[in-house]
Amino acid sequence: MAYLHAVNGDHAADLLNDALTTAGRDDRVVCLRDDLAVGPIEGIDEDPGARVSFWQTVLDNPERDLRKEFEAQAAALAELAHTRMEVVVWHGLSAADQLMLRRVAFHLRNAPQRLNEVGLTLREADPARIGPGKQIAVGHYSPDILRARFPTIVPIPVLRISRLALEWQEVKRVNSEVRRLTTNTFARSSFHELDALIIEHVTAERQPLNHLVSEVMRANTGFLATDVLVLWRIRTLADAGRLSLRGKGKEREIALPLHENVLDTPR
């Protein structure tokens, strides 16, 4: 049977396409490109305007047409909802993957008989690829593991689809800045917690910015914090005078500002 495969993120889509090609299958992959663990999501299924504004701020790339990209995402979700094909949602144990699963379940709630899943587990993963808090996304599994899971595609029970759809509606209603995954439930959080974590890792002595970003990404935040998100929060903190940045490109360094850096003395 041919399926329409839904997965979160370009890298995961590339890996799944590789697995399909190696297996000699011509199924198509629908890539959903949004980290639903962060940013506003109230009204996302009606108007992506708030998401567009959020990611424009985070990415700081005026030349990128995010409105067009989100319109493409809406079209992809509409295709999943209205196609006659069987749909398979691939998901790992990450906040973004689990939220994507719930969003797709919401859009297919009126056609539950077409919705299937592959839920990847920690046992299948390379331990080195498992993130903080034992979170891991589909994009961290190898194509060989994905290919081995094709025979394990299973329908999602109707009652579970209804529950997943209701959970999606609830997280949209709460509309927190950050959604942390804890034992298969979502807890509300804010960027202030991520900011505090960043400040905690900044020292009086200057250190390479890339090193600090990696350290923060390895911390257990309840979601898989990306370098793009962490860098945005660092820029925000620097603009507020709470951090000091110096240099350009790979040579950029970070430290506490002078008024907080008690180890600095006038020369």
KAKA-V546054 format. One record per backbone hydrogen bond with DSSP energy under -0.5 kcal/mol. CO is the residue of the C=O (numbers start at 0). NH is the residue of the N-H. If there is no record, write none. Layout:
CO,NH + CO,NH
This chain:
1,85 + 2,4 + 2,27 + 3,87 + 4,29 + 5,89 + 6,8 + 6,31 + 8,12 + 9,13 + 10,14 + 11,15 + 12,16 + 13,17 + 14,18 + 15,19 + 16,20 + 17,21 + 18,22 + 19,24 + 20,23 + 27,4 + 28,30 + 29,6 + 29,31 + 30,32 + 31,8 + 31,33 + 33,35 + 34,37 + 36,178 + 40,43 + 42,45 + 42,46 + 46,49 + 47,51 + 48,52 + 49,53 + 50,54 + 51,55 + 52,56 + 53,57 + 54,58 + 55,59 + 60,63 + 63,65 + 64,68 + 65,69 + 66,70 + 67,71 + 68,72 + 69,73 + 70,74 + 71,75 + 72,76 + 73,77 + 74,78 + 75,79 + 76,80 + 77,81 + 78,82 + 85,3 + 86,115 + 87,5 + 87,89 + 88,90 + 88,117 + 90,119 + 91,93 + 92,135 + 93,97 + 94,98 + 95,99 + 96,100 + 97,101 + 98,102 + 99,103 + 100,104 + 101,105 + 102,106 + 103,107 + 105,108 + 107,110 + 108,111 + 110,113 + 111,114 + 113,86 + 113,115 + 114,155 + 115,88 + 116,153 + 117,90 + 117,119 + 121,124 + 124,126 + 125,128 + 125,129 + 126,129 + 130,133 + 131,134 + 134,130 + 135,92 + 136,139 + 137,140 + 141,145 + 142,146 + 143,147 + 144,148 + 145,148 + 146,149 + 148,151 + 149,152 + 153,116 + 154,156 + 156,160 + 157,161 + 158,162 + 159,163 + 160,164 + 161,165 + 162,166 + 163,167 + 164,168 + 165,169 + 166,170 + 167,171 + 168,172 + 169,173 + 170,174 + 176,38 + 177,179 + 177,188 + 179,181 + 179,186 + 181,184 + 184,181 + 186,179 + 188,176 + 188,177 + 189,192 + 189,193 + 190,194 + 191,195 + 192,196 + 193,197 + 194,198 + 195,199 + 196,200 + 197,200 + 197,201 + 198,201 + 202,255 + 206,253 + 207,211 + 208,212 + 209,213 + 210,214 + 211,215 + 212,216 + 213,217 + 215,218 + 218,220 + 221,180 + 222,220 + 222,224 + 225,229 + 226,230 + 227,231 + 228,232 + 229,233 + 230,234 + 231,235 + 232,236 + 233,237 + 234,238 + 235,239 + 236,241 + 236,242 + 237,240 + 243,254 + 245,252 + 247,250 + 248,251 + 251,208 + 252,245 + 253,206 + 254,243 + 256,259 + 256,260 + 259,261 + 260,263
